[in-house]
Amino acid sequence: TRQLAFDLPVRSARGRGDYFAAPSNAAALAAVEGWRDWPDGRLVLVGDAGAGKSHLTQVWLAQCPGARSIPAADLSADDVPALARAPLAVEGAEAVAGDPLAERALLHLVNLMGVERQPLLLTARRAPGLWPAVLPDLASRLQAMSLARIEPPCDLLLAAVLVKLFADRQLAVSPALVGWLVPRIERSLAAAADVVASLDAAALAEGRALTLPFALRVLDRSGADGQDGAPVLPERR
């Protein structure tokens, strides 16, 4: 008998103590925490979807007095003078690329924050040199910024993130389950989030404990049926 599965909010821990340092993200973490030494007070943080850019942004917001964040999609030229008066993070900054009005707003923000001597953090999936920016002045300013990159996670980090993601959903899982998943899912934090969500949904629907045999059955079924989720895969080589 399948049970009703309610879409309850997931508590995502985003403090510094919840951020796991590993060789793949150590340089980015050091760069963010060393914000007082950013050249010209600017940094671009780059990483794949789900790599942990938002978490690192929260770490920076907590450490930089008066800092706030805004999605790049919400950036407006009318808001730039007020935004430039305090430290700011613009998340998903590549979203402005190809939109002349948005590009001009970001260019104005970069320039004005330099005048105000306020720290500016931009996050993006790709380095600015790969954005299809239209304005040459914006492209040159972005490419002159210091860049910190979050690399794909190592197995140790992937295991730690899986444990955290399960804990965020108040799920207690065995080390055996985590150890089995790590070498079999795509080496990305987005893939880890997807597999945890799939297993959580299945456990809720069936009213089952999240054991290794149950996970094997769920993931094998997802792969065989072509459903969303992470199918059972052989170990990475």
C-alpha positions in Angstrom: 0.0 0.0 0.0 1.5 3.4 -1.0 1.1 6.2 1.4 0.4 9.9 0.8 3.7 11.8 0.4 3.5 15.3 1.6 5.9 17.9 0.1 7.3 19.1 3.4 10.0 21.9 3.4 13.6 20.6 3.6 15.8 22.3 6.1 19.1 23.1 4.3 21.9 23.9 6.7 24.0 26.7 5.1 26.3 27.9 7.9 30.1 27.8 7.8 30.1 24.8 10.1 27.9 22.9 7.6 30.3 23.6 4.7 32.7 20.6 4.1 36.2 21.7 3.0 37.9 19.3 0.5 40.6 19.6 -2.1 38.0 20.4 -4.8 36.6 23.5 -3.0 39.4 24.5 -0.6 40.7 27.3 -2.9 37.2 28.7 -3.4 36.5 28.6 0.3 39.8 30.4 1.1 39.0 33.0 -1.5 35.6 33.7 -0.2 36.7 33.9 3.5 39.6 36.1 2.4 37.2 38.8 1.1 39.2 41.6 2.7 42.1 40.8 0.3 40.1 40.7 -3.0 41.9 42.7 -5.6 39.7 45.8 -6.1 37.2 44.3 -3.7 35.8 41.9 -6.4 35.5 38.2 -6.9 33.8 35.9 -9.3 32.9 32.5 -7.9 32.4 29.8 -10.5 31.0 26.3 -10.3 28.6 23.9 -11.8 24.9 23.8 -10.9 24.6 22.5 -7.4 28.4 22.8 -6.7 27.8 24.9 -3.5 28.0 28.4 -4.8 24.9 29.5 -2.8 26.2 27.9 0.3 29.6 29.7 0.0 27.6 32.9 -0.7 25.8 32.4 2.6 29.2 31.9 4.3 30.3 35.2 2.9 27.2 37.0 3.9 27.6 35.9 7.5 31.2 37.0 7.6 31.0 40.4 5.8 29.1 43.0 7.9 26.1 44.5 6.1 26.4 42.2 3.1 23.3 41.2 1.2 22.5 39.2 -2.0 20.3 39.5 -5.0 19.6 37.2 -8.0 21.0 38.7 -11.2 17.6 38.3 -12.8 16.2 40.8 -10.3 18.9 43.4 -10.9 17.6 46.8 -12.2 19.4 49.9 -13.1 17.1 51.9 -10.8 18.2 49.9 -7.8 22.0 50.1 -8.4 22.7 53.3 -6.4 21.1 51.8 -3.3 22.7 48.4 -3.8 26.1 49.9 -4.2 26.2 51.4 -0.7 26.9 48.0 1.0 28.7 44.7 0.3 26.7 42.7 -2.3 26.5 39.3 -3.8 24.9 38.9 -7.3 24.0 35.3 -7.7 23.7 33.7 -11.2 25.4 36.7 -12.7 25.7 35.1 -16.2 21.9 35.6 -16.5 22.5 39.2 -17.6 24.5 38.1 -20.7 22.7 38.9 -23.9 20.3 41.3 -22.3 21.5 44.8 -23.0 19.5 46.5 -20.2 20.7 43.9 -17.6 24.2 44.1 -18.8 24.2 47.9 -18.5 22.8 47.6 -15.0 25.6 45.2 -14.0 28.2 47.4 -15.6 26.8 50.4 -13.6 26.8 48.3 -10.4 30.4 47.2 -10.9 31.6 50.7 -11.6 29.7 52.3 -8.7 30.7 49.7 -6.2 34.3 50.4 -7.1 33.7 54.1 -6.4 32.0 53.3 -3.1 34.8 50.8 -2.3 32.3 48.1 -1.4 33.0 44.4 -1.9 31.3 42.7 -4.8 30.8 38.9 -5.2 29.5 37.5 -8.4 28.5 33.8 -8.8 28.1 32.0 -12.1 28.3 28.6 -13.7 30.9 29.7 -16.2 33.9 32.1 -16.1 33.0 35.6 -17.5 35.2 35.0 -20.5 32.6 32.4 -21.6 29.6 34.6 -21.3 28.1 36.0 -24.5 28.4 39.5 -23.1 27.4 42.3 -25.6 29.0 45.3 -23.9 32.8 45.4 -24.4 33.2 47.5 -21.2 31.3 45.0 -19.1 33.3 42.1 -20.6 36.6 43.7 -19.9 35.7 44.5 -16.3 34.4 41.0 -15.6 37.5 39.4 -17.1 39.7 41.6 -14.9 38.1 40.3 -11.7 39.7 37.6 -9.6 38.2 34.2 -10.1 37.7 31.3 -7.7 36.5 28.0 -9.0 34.7 25.1 -7.3 35.9 21.9 -8.9 33.9 18.7 -9.2 33.8 17.0 -5.8 36.1 14.2 -4.8 34.6 11.0 -3.3 35.2 12.2 0.3 33.3 15.4 -0.3 30.5 13.6 -2.2 30.1 11.2 0.8 30.0 14.2 3.3 27.4 16.0 1.1 25.2 12.9 0.8 25.2 12.6 4.6 24.3 16.3 4.9 21.5 16.1 2.3 20.0 13.1 4.1 20.3 14.9 7.4 18.6 18.0 6.0 15.6 15.7 5.3 15.9 14.2 8.8 16.8 10.8 7.3 19.2 8.5 9.2 21.1 6.3 6.8 23.8 3.8 7.2 27.4 4.3 6.2 27.0 1.3 3.9 24.3 3.1 1.9 26.4 6.2 1.5 29.5 4.2 0.6 27.6 2.3 -2.0 26.2 5.4 -3.6 29.4 7.4 -3.8 31.2 5.5 -6.6 28.0 5.0 -8.6 26.4 8.4 -9.1 27.7 11.2 -11.3 30.5 13.2 -9.6 28.5 16.3 -8.9 26.6 17.7 -6.0 23.5 18.2 -8.2 23.5 14.4 -8.8 23.8 13.8 -5.1 20.8 16.1 -4.4 18.7 14.3 -7.1 19.4 10.8 -5.7 18.6 11.8 -2.1 15.4 13.4 -3.3 14.4 10.3 -5.2 15.1 8.0 -2.3 13.3 10.3 0.2 10.2 10.4 -2.0 10.1 6.7 -2.4 10.6 6.0 1.3 7.7 8.4 2.1 5.4 7.0 -0.5 6.0 3.4 0.7 6.4 4.1 4.4 9.7 2.3 4.4 13.0 2.8 6.2 15.7 3.9 3.9 18.0 0.9 3.9 20.5 -0.3 1.4 18.3 -3.1 0.0 15.4 -0.6 -0.4 17.6 1.9 -2.1 18.9 -0.8 -4.5 15.3 -1.7 -5.5 14.2 2.0 -5.9 17.2 3.0 -8.0 17.1 -0.1 -10.1 13.4 0.4 -10.8 14.0 4.1 -11.7 16.6 3.1 -14.2 14.6 0.3 -15.7 11.4 2.4 -16.1 13.2 5.4 -17.5 11.9 7.5 -14.7 13.6 10.6 -13.3 16.2 9.7 -10.7 19.5 8.0 -10.5 19.5 4.4 -11.8 21.8 1.8 -10.4 25.1 2.1 -12.2 28.4 0.2 -12.1 31.2 1.8 -10.1 33.1 4.6 -11.8 36.4 3.6 -13.2 
